[in-house]
Amino acid sequence: MIKFILDAVFIVVSFILAYFFRFRILLFVSPPGTPVLDQYVEVLIFIMLIWLALFKLIGLYEEKRFSSLIDELALVFLGVSLATLVMLGMLFLYREFWFSRLVVVNAWWIAFFILAVVRIVLFTIKRRLRLRGWGIRNALILGAGEMGQVLAAKISQDRTLGYRILGFLDDDQAKRGKTYYDVRVLAEVAAVSRLIKELKIEEVIIASSKFPAQKVLDIITECERYGIEFKLVPGILELIASRVDSDELGGIPLLTVSEIQLKGFNALVKRATDILLSVLCLIILSPLLLIFALLVKVTSAGPAFIFQDRVGLDGKTFKMFKFRSMVENAEALFPELAPLSETEGNIFKMKNDPRITPLGKFMRRRSIDELPQLLNVVFGQMSMVGPRPPLPREVVKYTSWHMKRLRVRPGITGPWQVSGRSLLPFEEMVRLDIHYIENWSLWLDLKILLRTVPVVVFGQGAY
């Protein structure tokens, strides 16, 4: 409600500022007779109601739609642009609705700027309040497996997410009473109704795909009965839901799974965007690339660059370019270190890998070692955004559903890098990649690129 009220006020303010900008500053394009402000104020209530109705229509006041501030700002831009186009259309079709077109155009950028600042301020205030314990929701996680533990770790590390996890529920007797990331396994899943009342739970998160469908339906029914929100971590079938269409064959209902988004024209658009962005980045970052090439060369023995075999689109192997961040004979030492991997699954991750040089550690934390891959993007072997390219020895261990990661070009950055990087287990990384493939859009690529910046700057989850 507060956003609705603030929007109403600042839409009017934006048009008043647009009037003064048009008729007091842009004097060189002023008409012979300047209209008085009262002529505009009389119709501002009508204009404000149109804008608010359009904002409501596109879902700008549905808080649950926004996974990040970037999502909300994008929708603000869409709403302001749509409202401006509607007004320009009205001016064209309805001549008696007298209004300066330049005032409307100026109101477009002024309104977006003001409403975006309002969102940023409100977002900052909300984060500060959550850090002080305000607006925190009590939650239960159903399933104390790998996914449940990842969720608990993320929530415990970031209070601004707005959750307080009061416990796990799991039917595995071996986990009963154990604690993961300061969250205790309280009871079996059947106790959910009792604990909702006892602990004043406001949200239930189902973080396991191993529960039978009937049990999940029972849990959802209980949540609805008590007016409790619930969320589910999607399994592979839920991940492809966006591509499912209903059909019938001989009167029997069927579900048809359509092709992935990154085909045909969409693939062409993504490739054109990749070429444009990679060439632009290479031009801008060329001094930085030269400096680090020299630093790598003078600080340790060996070449400045390495050309590593990676698996890309449709399982084809290519040479991926990187700054060398390890000692020269790093691959020869791998068999000794393989059993010490700190990540479950088919990838090797070790926080204090002895093969990494001091400069290499810095470059990895800031992802500087990945910058030469801009050349791989230019050559068509990689994309700016996509699943990270695996090593051949990792792909050998893939199951059939893991292979879906190879249906698109690998990326310099991707969904896992903005969601935890080295902290994520392999299965969750694959789940994020498949979600990206199933739901690709240019906006999703842009959002991942924007979210990559703070992750790289602060070195979150990298080693």
C-alpha positions as CSV (number, residue, x, y, z in Angstrom):
1,M,0.0,0.0,0.0
2,I,2.8,2.4,0.8
3,K,4.3,2.0,-2.7
4,F,0.8,2.7,-4.2
5,I,0.5,5.9,-2.3
6,L,4.0,7.1,-3.0
7,D,3.5,6.3,-6.7
8,A,0.3,8.3,-6.8
9,V,2.1,11.3,-5.3
10,F,5.2,11.2,-7.4
11,I,3.4,10.6,-10.7
12,V,1.7,14.0,-10.1
13,V,5.1,15.5,-9.0
14,S,6.7,14.1,-12.1
15,F,4.2,15.8,-14.4
16,I,4.5,19.1,-12.6
17,L,8.3,19.0,-12.9
18,A,7.9,18.0,-16.6
19,Y,5.8,21.1,-17.1
20,F,8.4,23.4,-15.6
21,F,11.2,21.6,-17.6
22,R,9.2,22.1,-20.8
23,F,8.0,25.7,-20.4
24,R,10.7,27.2,-18.2
25,I,14.0,25.5,-19.3
26,L,13.4,24.4,-22.9
27,L,12.6,28.0,-23.9
28,F,14.1,27.5,-27.4
29,V,11.2,25.1,-28.3
30,S,8.4,27.0,-26.4
31,P,5.2,27.8,-28.2
32,P,4.1,31.4,-28.7
33,G,1.7,31.1,-25.7
34,T,2.7,29.2,-22.6
35,P,-0.2,27.4,-21.0
36,V,-0.8,28.0,-17.4
37,L,-0.1,25.2,-14.9
38,D,-3.7,25.0,-13.8
39,Q,-4.6,23.6,-17.2
40,Y,-2.4,20.6,-16.5
41,V,-3.3,20.2,-12.8
42,E,-7.0,19.7,-13.7
43,V,-6.3,16.5,-15.6
44,L,-3.4,15.1,-13.4
45,I,-5.8,13.1,-11.2
46,F,-7.1,11.4,-14.4
47,I,-3.6,10.7,-15.6
48,M,-2.4,9.4,-12.3
49,L,-5.3,6.9,-12.1
50,I,-4.5,5.7,-15.6
51,W,-0.8,5.2,-14.6
52,L,-1.7,3.4,-11.4
53,A,-4.1,1.1,-13.2
54,L,-1.5,0.1,-15.7
55,F,1.1,-0.4,-12.9
56,K,-1.4,-2.7,-11.1
57,L,-2.2,-4.5,-14.4
58,I,1.5,-5.5,-15.0
59,G,1.9,-6.6,-11.4
60,L,4.0,-3.8,-10.0
61,Y,2.3,-4.1,-6.6
62,E,2.7,-7.9,-6.3
63,E,5.7,-8.2,-4.0
64,K,6.1,-11.9,-4.5
65,R,7.0,-11.4,-8.2
66,F,10.3,-9.8,-7.4
67,S,13.3,-12.0,-6.6
68,S,15.6,-9.0,-6.6
69,L,15.6,-5.2,-6.7
70,I,16.7,-5.4,-10.4
71,D,13.5,-7.2,-11.2
72,E,11.4,-4.5,-9.6
73,L,13.3,-1.7,-11.3
74,A,12.8,-3.4,-14.6
75,L,9.1,-3.6,-14.1
76,V,9.0,0.1,-13.0
77,F,10.7,1.0,-16.3
78,L,8.2,-1.2,-18.2
79,G,5.2,0.4,-16.4
80,V,6.4,4.0,-16.9
81,S,7.1,3.3,-20.6
82,L,3.8,1.6,-21.2
83,A,1.9,4.4,-19.4
84,T,3.7,7.0,-21.5
85,L,2.9,5.2,-24.8
86,V,-0.8,5.0,-23.7
87,M,-0.8,8.8,-23.1
88,L,0.8,9.5,-26.4
89,G,-1.8,7.3,-28.1
90,M,-4.6,9.2,-26.4
91,L,-3.2,12.5,-27.5
92,F,-3.1,11.2,-31.1
93,L,-6.6,9.7,-31.1
94,Y,-8.4,12.1,-28.9
95,R,-7.6,15.7,-30.1
96,E,-9.7,17.4,-27.4
97,F,-7.4,15.9,-24.7
98,W,-5.0,18.8,-25.0
99,F,-1.6,18.1,-23.5
100,S,2.0,18.9,-24.6
101,R,3.7,15.8,-26.0
102,L,7.1,17.1,-24.8
103,V,5.6,17.3,-21.3
104,V,4.6,13.6,-21.6
105,V,8.1,12.6,-22.8
106,N,9.8,14.5,-20.1
107,A,7.4,13.0,-17.5
108,W,8.6,9.6,-18.7
109,W,12.2,9.9,-17.7
110,I,11.5,12.1,-14.6
111,A,8.9,9.6,-13.3
112,F,11.2,6.6,-13.9
113,F,14.0,8.3,-12.1
114,I,11.9,9.3,-9.1
115,L,10.0,6.0,-8.8
116,A,13.3,4.0,-9.2
117,V,14.9,6.1,-6.4
118,V,11.8,5.5,-4.2
119,R,12.2,1.7,-4.8
120,I,15.9,1.8,-3.9
121,V,15.2,3.7,-0.7
122,L,12.4,1.4,0.4
123,F,14.6,-1.6,-0.5
124,T,17.4,-0.2,1.6
125,I,15.1,0.5,4.6
126,K,13.6,-3.0,4.4
127,R,17.1,-4.5,4.5
128,R,18.1,-2.4,7.5
129,L,14.9,-3.3,9.3
130,R,15.5,-7.0,8.7
131,L,19.1,-6.7,10.0
132,R,17.5,-5.4,13.2
133,G,15.0,-8.3,13.4
134,W,11.9,-6.6,11.9
135,G,9.8,-8.3,9.2
136,I,11.4,-11.7,9.7
137,R,9.2,-14.7,8.9
138,N,9.3,-17.9,10.9
139,A,9.8,-20.9,8.6
140,L,10.2,-24.6,8.6
141,I,12.3,-26.6,6.0
142,L,10.9,-30.0,5.1
143,G,13.8,-32.2,4.1
144,A,17.2,-32.0,5.8
145,G,19.0,-33.4,2.7
146,E,21.6,-31.5,0.6
147,M,19.1,-29.0,-0.8
148,G,17.6,-28.3,2.6
149,Q,21.0,-27.7,4.1
150,V,22.0,-25.3,1.3
151,L,18.8,-23.3,2.0
152,A,19.6,-23.2,5.7
153,A,23.1,-22.1,5.0
154,K,22.1,-19.3,2.7
155,I,19.3,-18.0,5.1
156,S,21.6,-18.1,8.1
157,Q,24.3,-16.2,6.3
158,D,22.0,-13.5,5.0
159,R,19.4,-12.1,7.4
160,T,18.2,-9.6,4.8
161,L,16.4,-12.6,3.0
162,G,13.7,-12.2,5.7
163,Y,13.5,-15.7,7.1
164,R,14.2,-17.3,10.5
165,I,14.5,-21.1,10.1
166,L,13.1,-22.7,13.3
167,G,13.8,-26.3,12.3
168,F,14.0,-29.1,9.8
169,L,11.4,-31.9,9.4
170,D,12.7,-35.1,8.0
171,D,11.5,-38.8,8.0
172,D,15.1,-40.1,8.1
173,Q,15.6,-41.4,11.6
174,A,19.4,-41.1,11.3
175,K,19.0,-37.3,11.0
176,R,16.7,-36.8,14.0
177,G,18.1,-34.4,16.6
178,K,21.1,-33.4,14.4
179,T,21.9,-29.8,13.7
180,Y,22.9,-28.3,10.3
181,Y,23.9,-24.6,10.1
182,D,22.5,-24.0,13.6
183,V,19.1,-25.5,12.5
184,R,18.0,-28.6,14.3
185,V,16.0,-31.6,12.8
186,L,12.9,-31.4,15.1
187,A,10.7,-34.3,14.0
188,E,9.2,-36.3,11.2
189,V,7.3,-34.5,8.4
190,A,3.9,-35.7,9.8
191,A,4.4,-33.3,12.8
192,V,4.1,-30.3,10.5
193,S,0.6,-29.4,11.7
194,R,1.5,-29.5,15.3
195,L,4.7,-27.4,14.8
196,I,3.0,-24.8,12.7
197,K,0.8,-24.0,15.8
198,E,3.5,-24.4,18.4
199,L,6.2,-22.4,16.7
200,K,3.9,-19.8,15.0
201,I,5.2,-20.7,11.6
202,E,4.5,-18.3,8.8
203,E,6.0,-20.2,5.9
204,V,6.9,-23.8,5.0
205,I,9.6,-24.7,2.4
206,I,9.5,-28.1,0.9
207,A,13.2,-28.7,0.0
208,S,13.2,-32.3,-1.2
209,S,11.9,-34.0,-4.3
210,K,11.9,-37.4,-2.6
211,F,8.5,-36.9,-0.8
212,P,5.7,-38.9,-2.5
213,A,3.2,-36.7,-4.4
214,Q,0.4,-37.6,-1.9
215,K,2.5,-36.4,1.0
216,V,3.3,-33.1,-0.7
217,L,-0.4,-32.6,-1.4
218,D,-1.2,-33.3,2.3
219,I,1.4,-30.8,3.4
220,I,0.1,-28.1,1.0
221,T,-3.5,-28.8,2.3
222,E,-2.4,-28.3,5.9
223,C,-0.6,-25.1,5.0
224,E,-3.7,-23.7,3.2
225,R,-5.8,-24.8,6.2
226,Y,-3.8,-22.6,8.5
227,G,-3.3,-19.8,6.0
228,I,0.4,-20.6,5.9
229,E,2.5,-19.8,2.7
230,F,4.4,-22.6,1.2
231,K,7.2,-22.9,-1.3
232,L,8.6,-25.9,-3.2
233,V,12.1,-26.5,-4.5
234,P,11.3,-27.7,-8.1
235,G,12.2,-31.1,-9.4
236,I,13.1,-31.8,-13.0
237,L,9.5,-32.1,-14.1
238,E,8.5,-28.7,-12.5
239,L,11.5,-27.1,-14.2
240,I,10.1,-27.8,-17.6
241,A,6.6,-26.7,-16.7
242,S,7.0,-23.5,-18.7
243,R,7.2,-25.6,-21.9
244,V,4.3,-27.8,-21.3
245,D,1.1,-27.4,-23.4
246,S,-2.1,-29.4,-23.1
247,D,-3.2,-31.5,-26.0
248,E,-5.4,-34.5,-26.7
249,L,-5.2,-37.7,-28.7
250,G,-8.4,-39.7,-29.4
251,G,-10.1,-37.9,-26.6
252,I,-7.2,-38.7,-24.1
253,P,-5.6,-35.6,-22.6
254,L,-1.9,-35.3,-23.1
255,L,0.9,-32.9,-22.1
256,T,3.3,-31.9,-24.9
257,V,6.8,-30.5,-24.1
258,S,7.8,-27.9,-26.6
259,E,11.4,-27.1,-27.7
260,I,13.7,-25.1,-25.5
261,Q,13.7,-21.3,-25.9
262,L,17.2,-21.0,-27.2
263,K,16.4,-22.2,-30.7
264,G,16.0,-20.4,-34.1
265,F,15.5,-16.7,-33.9
266,N,16.1,-16.5,-30.1
267,A,19.5,-18.2,-30.6
268,L,20.4,-15.7,-33.3
269,V,19.5,-12.8,-31.1
270,K,21.5,-14.2,-28.2
271,R,24.5,-14.7,-30.5
272,A,24.3,-11.2,-31.9
273,T,24.2,-9.8,-28.3
274,D,27.2,-12.0,-27.3
275,I,29.3,-10.6,-30.2
276,L,28.4,-7.0,-29.4
277,L,29.0,-7.3,-25.6
278,S,32.2,-9.4,-25.9
279,V,33.9,-7.0,-28.5
280,L,32.9,-4.0,-26.4
281,C,34.3,-5.6,-23.2
282,L,37.6,-6.5,-25.0
283,I,38.1,-3.0,-26.1
284,I,37.3,-1.5,-22.7
285,L,39.3,-4.1,-20.7
286,S,42.3,-4.4,-23.0
287,P,44.6,-2.4,-20.6
288,L,43.6,-4.6,-17.7
289,L,44.1,-7.8,-19.7
290,L,47.6,-6.6,-20.7
291,I,48.5,-5.7,-17.1
292,F,47.5,-9.1,-15.7
293,A,49.2,-11.0,-18.5
294,L,52.4,-9.3,-17.5
295,L,51.8,-9.9,-13.8
296,V,51.2,-13.6,-14.2
297,K,54.3,-13.9,-16.3
298,V,56.6,-12.2,-13.8
299,T,55.2,-13.6,-10.6
300,S,55.5,-17.3,-11.3
301,A,57.1,-19.7,-13.8
302,G,55.1,-20.6,-16.9
303,P,52.9,-19.0,-19.6
304,A,50.6,-16.1,-18.9
305,F,47.6,-18.0,-20.5
306,I,46.4,-21.6,-20.4
307,F,44.3,-23.3,-23.0
308,Q,42.1,-25.8,-21.2
309,D,40.0,-28.5,-22.8
310,R,36.3,-27.9,-21.9
311,V,33.1,-29.4,-23.1
312,G,30.7,-27.1,-24.8
313,L,27.5,-27.0,-27.0
314,D,26.3,-30.5,-27.9
315,G,29.3,-32.2,-26.1
316,K,31.9,-30.7,-28.4
317,T,35.3,-30.1,-26.9
318,F,37.0,-26.7,-27.3
319,K,40.0,-24.8,-25.9
320,M,39.0,-22.4,-23.2
321,F,41.3,-19.4,-22.6
322,K,42.2,-18.4,-19.0
323,F,44.9,-16.5,-17.2
324,R,47.1,-19.1,-15.5
325,S,46.2,-19.1,-11.8
326,M,48.1,-22.3,-10.8
327,V,51.6,-23.5,-10.8
328,E,52.9,-24.8,-14.1
329,N,52.5,-28.5,-13.4
330,A,49.0,-28.2,-11.8
331,E,47.4,-31.1,-13.8
332,A,50.1,-33.5,-12.8
333,L,49.3,-32.9,-9.1
334,F,45.5,-33.4,-9.5
335,P,45.4,-37.2,-8.8
336,E,46.9,-36.6,-5.3
337,L,44.3,-33.9,-4.5
338,A,41.2,-35.4,-6.1
339,P,40.1,-37.2,-2.9
340,L,40.3,-33.9,-1.0
341,S,37.5,-32.2,-2.9
342,E,35.2,-30.2,-0.7
343,T,32.2,-30.2,-3.1
344,E,29.9,-33.2,-3.6
345,G,29.2,-34.4,-7.1
346,N,31.2,-34.4,-10.3
347,I,33.2,-31.2,-9.8
348,F,36.4,-30.7,-7.9
349,K,36.6,-27.7,-5.5
350,M,39.2,-27.2,-2.8
351,K,39.2,-24.0,-0.8
352,N,43.0,-24.0,-0.1
353,D,44.2,-25.7,-3.2
354,P,48.1,-25.7,-2.9
355,R,48.4,-25.4,-6.7
356,I,47.0,-21.9,-6.8
357,T,49.6,-19.1,-6.9
358,P,49.2,-16.0,-4.6
359,L,48.3,-13.8,-7.7
360,G,46.0,-16.7,-8.9
361,K,44.1,-16.6,-5.6
362,F,43.4,-12.9,-6.1
363,M,42.4,-13.3,-9.7
364,R,40.1,-16.2,-8.9
365,R,38.3,-14.3,-6.1
366,R,37.6,-11.4,-8.5
367,S,37.1,-13.8,-11.6
368,I,39.9,-11.9,-13.5
369,D,41.3,-15.3,-14.6
370,E,38.1,-15.7,-16.7
371,L,38.4,-12.5,-18.7
372,P,40.3,-14.1,-21.7
373,Q,37.1,-16.2,-22.3
374,L,35.7,-13.1,-24.0
375,L,37.7,-14.4,-27.0
376,N,35.9,-17.7,-26.8
377,V,32.7,-15.7,-27.0
378,V,33.9,-13.9,-30.1
379,F,34.8,-17.3,-31.7
380,G,31.4,-18.7,-31.0
381,Q,32.5,-21.4,-28.5
382,M,31.0,-19.7,-25.5
383,S,28.3,-17.1,-24.6
384,M,28.4,-14.2,-22.1
385,V,25.8,-16.1,-20.0
386,G,25.2,-19.8,-19.7
387,P,26.1,-22.9,-17.8
388,R,29.8,-23.0,-17.0
389,P,31.8,-25.4,-19.3
390,P,32.7,-28.6,-17.6
391,L,36.0,-30.5,-17.9
392,P,35.9,-33.8,-20.0
393,R,36.7,-35.8,-16.8
394,E,33.5,-34.4,-15.2
395,V,31.3,-35.1,-18.2
396,V,32.2,-38.7,-18.2
397,K,30.4,-39.0,-14.8
398,Y,27.3,-37.2,-15.9
399,T,23.9,-38.9,-15.8
400,S,21.4,-38.3,-18.7
401,W,19.7,-35.3,-17.0
402,H,23.1,-33.7,-16.3
403,M,23.8,-33.8,-20.0
404,K,21.1,-31.2,-20.6
405,R,23.6,-28.5,-19.5
406,L,25.3,-29.1,-22.8
407,R,22.3,-28.2,-25.0
408,V,23.4,-24.5,-25.1
409,R,26.7,-22.7,-25.4
410,P,28.5,-22.5,-22.0
411,G,28.9,-19.0,-20.5
412,I,31.5,-16.8,-18.8
413,T,29.0,-16.2,-16.1
414,G,25.8,-18.1,-15.3
415,P,23.1,-18.7,-12.7
416,W,25.3,-20.6,-10.3
417,Q,27.8,-17.7,-10.1
418,V,25.2,-15.3,-8.9
419,S,23.7,-17.9,-6.5
420,G,26.6,-19.1,-4.5
421,R,29.5,-20.0,-6.9
422,S,31.8,-22.5,-5.3
423,L,29.5,-22.9,-2.3
424,L,26.8,-24.7,-4.3
425,P,26.7,-28.5,-4.5
426,F,26.8,-30.0,-8.0
427,E,23.2,-31.1,-8.1
428,E,22.0,-27.6,-7.3
429,M,24.3,-26.1,-9.9
430,V,22.7,-28.4,-12.5
431,R,19.2,-27.5,-11.3
432,L,20.0,-23.8,-11.7
433,D,21.4,-24.4,-15.2
434,I,18.4,-26.3,-16.4
435,H,16.1,-23.6,-15.0
436,Y,18.0,-21.1,-16.9
437,I,17.8,-23.1,-20.2
438,E,14.1,-23.7,-19.7
439,N,13.3,-20.0,-19.0
440,W,15.8,-18.2,-21.1
441,S,15.1,-14.6,-22.1
442,L,17.3,-11.6,-22.9
443,W,16.1,-10.0,-19.7
444,L,17.3,-13.1,-17.7
445,D,20.7,-12.8,-19.4
446,L,20.9,-9.0,-18.5
447,K,19.8,-9.7,-14.9
448,I,22.5,-12.4,-14.5
449,L,25.1,-10.0,-15.9
450,L,24.0,-7.2,-13.6
451,R,24.0,-9.5,-10.6
452,T,27.5,-10.8,-11.5
453,V,29.0,-7.4,-10.9
454,P,28.6,-7.3,-7.1
455,V,29.3,-11.0,-6.7
456,V,32.7,-10.5,-8.5
457,V,33.5,-7.2,-6.7
458,F,32.9,-8.7,-3.3
459,G,34.3,-12.1,-4.2
460,Q,31.2,-14.0,-2.8
461,G,31.6,-17.8,-2.7
462,A,34.7,-17.8,-4.9
463,Y,37.9,-19.9,-4.3
